[in-house]
Amino acid sequence: MDVVALHMSDGLIDPRASTLFYVVAAIGLCLAAWCARSDLRLHTVPVAALVTALIFALHTVAVPILPGVSGHVVGAAIAAILLGPFVGALSVAIVLTVQSFVFADGGLSALGANVTNMALAAVAAGFLVAVALRVLLERRHSSSTLVCVLVCAAAGFVSVFAATAGFIVEYALGGATVTPLENVAYLFAVHIPVALVDGIVTALVVGAVARLHPASVFLFGEPDVPDRTARRSRSLLLTGLAFAALVTAGIVSPLGASGPDALEAATLRGCSAGPDSDTGECMARRVEEHRFAGSALAGYTVGDRPGSDGAAAVIGTLGTFVVAGICFRLLAPRERKRTTVTAA
């Protein structure tokens, strides 16, 4: 049976389109990495790495959204609001890369397209909406709590549809089959509940971070005052993010729904499962099995053992934290030590 992962799989778009979006993703991430250098500091790297790990953990939680259909948050708005658009794009790209190479979730040939959708388009859309809505609400002298909730909810909602629209464009440019208009409508319809969940989760996560350590919310730009109280709140934030990521991966993730995710359900419309592959006129008709489908952690299980999905999610969360920490530390500019010159 062909494997259709949570993200775009191999064979969903043709090789030329895959190559094109690898180039788009590479250019976008290079620009993001260059610009992220001005946003990263050595003392902010742990927070950025933990936010990335939390986004990975959230991706492992499948929420039932329709009968027989599940969905998970994208996390692009969380990354954009907390880390900024450039570090946020890198954060989501790291999550997608770990998922593709380690868990066979998202095709290797489709990684460029997935990064373009969720790490570039969704992060950019979420951040732009957040900035615009924040300015609008603050002009009306709305309370800071209301501004935070509405901005985060709207950014999360819009980011999901930005990723969905990106997929439609990519499939239109290089899809394996002609897409009926009703499939496109269904794709947007099933992502409405996903977008609502994403907005709620974004508001909860950002609201918690803002309460613990406001300086760690990039969008609101609170100054980071290096006093004892700020250091204590920052330590509490790091502990809270780590706890939330591990609990989400190890406890909440195994309780998630087991049905196909929204993208999978939409791309399989019109196909029927045969002994060897899905047949019929659907978007996923030519989907190929992932090259790492037989790897130890493929499908978010440890050696394909029943009941090991929580352990696999925890391993992935810890691994994502390490990878993100290394990447962000390499990008963060070195802080020069100040030297004092004494007069003779």
N, C-alpha and C positions, 0 to 999 in steps of 0.2 A: 504494500500500500504506500502511495506517495505521502510524504510528510508535508503538511502545511503548517508552518510555525506561526507564532503569534504575530510576527512582523512579516514583511514581504519575503517570499521564499524564492529560491533559485528557479528560473524558468518562467516566473510570472511576467517578466518583461524580457525582450530579446537582448542578445549580447551587445548590440550597438548602443541601445538605450542604457544598459548597465554601465558600459564604459563611459558614456556621456555623464552620467550622474556620479560616477566615481571621480571624474574630473571636477565637476561642480562641488562635490563634497570636499575634495582635497583643497581646492582654492578657498572655499569658505572657511575650512578649519585652519588653514595657514594664516588667513587674515585674522581669524578669531584668536589664534595663539599669539600673533604679533601684538594685537591690541590688548590681550589679557595681561600682558606684562605690566601694564600701568595699573591694573586693578588688583593684582596679586601682591601679597607681602608674605614673608616667611611665617609670620604669626597668624596669617589667615588661611594658610594651606590646610591645617587640620580641619577647620570648619568646612572648607570647600570639598575636601575628600569625604567627610562624613555625610554631607548633603548628597554627594554622588552615590555613596553607598545606600543611603536611604531611598533614593530614587530607584536604584536597582531592586531593593527589597519591595518597594511599592509595585514594581512591574511584575513581581511574582504572585501578587494577590489578584485572583480572578473574581470579579464581582458579578453576580447574576443581574443582567439588565433587562432581558426579555426571556420568555420561555425557551429554554434550550440554547440561549446565547449568553455569553459572558463578556466582560471587558475589564481592562485595567487602566489605571491612570497613565498618562504620558509623562507627566512630571516636568515638562518643558517650562511651564509657568513658574513652578517652584524654583527651578534652577535660575531662570531669568531674574526673578524678583530678589532672590537671596544672594546670588553670585554676580549678577549683571549679565548682559547679553553675550559677552565674549567668553567669559569663564563658564557661563551656563551652557553655551553651545558645546564647549569641550567636555563638560560634565556629562551631558546626555550622549555625546558621541562615544565616550568611554564606556558608558553602560551598554550601548548597542554593540560595541565591539566585543566586550566580554561575553555578552549573550550569544553572539554569532559564533565566536571561535570556541567557547568553552561549553556552552549549553545547546548548541545546534538550533538556536532560536533566531531565525532570520537568516536568509541565504547569504553565502559568501559573495556571490556575484551581485546580490541585491543590497549589500551593505552600504554602498554609496547612495543608493536611492533612499534607504531607510534613514541614513544620516541627514540627507537633504530634507526629508520630510520632518523628522522629529527633532533633530539637533539644530537645524538651520531655520527652516520655515516656521516651525512651531515656537521655537524660542524667540525668534524675531517678532512674530505676531503677538505673542503673549506679552513681551516687554513693551512694544509700542502701544498696545491697548492699555496696559497698566500705567504707563507714563501719561497718556492722554486723559484717561479717566481720573487719575490722581489730580492733575492740574484742574480739570473741570470741577471736581468735588471740593477741592480746597478753595476755589474761588467762591463757592457757595457757603464757605465757613462750616462745612460738615465736621462732625466729631472725628477725631483721629481713628477711633475704633471702627466707625462706620466706613471711613475711607479705606482702611485696610481690608475689611471684609469684602466690600463691593469691588475694589480693585483686583483683589486676588481671585475672587469668584469669576469675574468677567475675563480676566487673563487666562485662567485655566480653561474656561469654556471655549474661548476663541482659539486657543492654541491647539485644541483637539481638532477643530474644523480646519485649521490651517494645515495640519498634517494630513487630514483626509483629502483636502483639495489638492495637496501636493501629490498624493498617490494617484488621484484621478488624472492629473496632468501627465505624470510619468507613464501611467498605463495607456493613455491616449497616444503618447509618443512612441511607445514600444511594446504595447500589449500583445500577447500571443493570439488573442481572438478579438473579434469586434464586441464591444460592450453595449448591451441593450440599455436604453435610457432608464428602464425600470430598475436595473441593477445599480445604476449610479444613485438614483433616488433612494433605494433601499440602503445603500452604503451610508448616505448622509443620515437617514432616519435612525438606523441602529446606533449611530454614534452620538445621537442627542443625549441618551442617558449616560453614556461614557463621559461626555463633556460636562454634564451636570455633576457627576461624581468627581471629576478632575477639579472642577471649580470649588467644590466643598472641601476636598482634601487640601488643595492649595491654600485656601483661607485658614484651615486649621493649622497646617504646618507653619506657614508664615506668621500667623498670629501668635503661635507658641514661641517662635524664635524672637519675634519683636518684643514679647513680654519678658523673655529671659535676658536678651542681649540686643537691644535695638541697633547697635552699631554693626551687627552682622546682617542686617537687611539692606542690601545694596540700593534698592529703589528709594528708600526713605532717607538715605545718606546721613544718618546720625553720626556725629563725630565719635571716634573711639578714644575715650579719655583713659590714659594708662594709670588709673589709681587702683587702690586695693579693692574697692567695691566692683569696679569694672572687671578686674581679673577674676574675682570670685564668680561673677555672673557669667563670664566667658567659660570658666571651668564647668559651671553648671550646665551651660548650653552644650558643650562637648559631650558631657555625660548623658544628657538628655537625647541628643542626636544618636549617639551610639546605642543607647538603650532602645530607642524607638526603632532603629534599623534592625537590630537583632530580634526584637520581639515580633516585628512585622514579618521578618523572614522565617523565623523558627516556629512561631505559634500561629500567627494569623494566616500566613500563606497556605499551610496544609488544610485550612478550613475553607478555602476558596472554592468557587464553582468549578465543575469539571467539563462544562460544555464548550463548544467552539467559541473563539473570541469573535468580536464584531467584524473584523476584517476577513477572517476565515469564513464566517457565515455568509458574508456578502459575495466573496469571490467564488464560493462553491454553489451559489444559486444556479440551477439549471443543469447541474452535473449529478450523476448517480454513481455510487461506489461500485466498482467492478472487482474481479479477483486480483487484478494487478494494478489498476489505477482508476482515477475518476474519469468518467467518460461523459460526453455531452457537450453542449455549448455553454460553457461558463468561463469566467475569467481565470480560474485555476486549472484549466484543462491540461496545460503543459507543465505544471509544477513538477520539479524534480526533487528527489530525495537529497537531504543535506549531506554534504561530504563527510561531516563529522557525526552522522546520526548514530554511529556505533560507539561513540566515545563514552568515557566513564560517567560523565555528568549530563549527557544528552537527555533532553526532555525534563530537566530539573529533577533527576533522580540519581542516586548513587548506585552505579552498576545495574540500573533498571530494577532495583529492589523495591517492592511495594512498601509504602509508608516512609520512604527516605526523602520525600520531596522537601520537607522542612530542613533536613540536614544539608541537602544540596543548595537550598536557598541561602542558608547561613554561610556556607563555603563561598558561594558567589558574592554575597555581601561583603565578607572579609576580603576576598580577592579584589573586588572592585575598589574597596577602600585603599588597599595597598597600591594598586595600579594608578588610581587617581592621585594619591599622595605623591608618588614618584613623579608623575607628569607635571603636577602643579608646582612641586618643589623645583623642578628643572626650569620652569618658566619664571618663577618668582625672582625678581632682581635681588642680588646680594646686598644686604644692608651694610654700608660702609661704617667702619668704626671711626668715631670722632676722635681726633688727636688734638691735644691742647699744647700750645707752644708757650713756654714760660720765658719771660724776658731774663736775660742774664744780668 
